Amino acid sequence: MTDDCIFCKIVAGTIPCRKVYEDDEVLAFHDIHPVAPVHFMIIPKKHLASLAEAGPEDAGLLGRMLLLAPRLAKEQGLPDGFRTVINTGRGGGQEVFHLHVHIIGGAGPRPL
């Protein structure tokens, strides 16, 4: 955990969120600035600043996060598909430096 990280504060419960899912390693919650009718994020509870900082020891965690995405997407009303977005680093458009996977679907931005 990092004291100045907003997502670490959400994990710690000091900042509220609209929770979608939680277990010992990950937390999923609705984005506060959604770009589509369904827009939530899956984050590791462990602080990783970005995907670029993940190492071989994080392979299991990353796999669990990605495997969780389709299940949660269906539960949130996206049975026919969704987008996953991981912005990595400033050059990749990352704004919050705690790894997060956006799950986006429904009427909204068109796929790239």
Secondary structure, DSSP 8 states (H G I E B T S, - for coil): --TT-HHHHHHHTSS---EEEE-SSEEEEE-SS-SSSEEEEEEESS--S-GGG--GGGHHHHHHHHHHHHHHHHHTT-TT--EEE---SGGGT--SSS--EEEEESSSS---
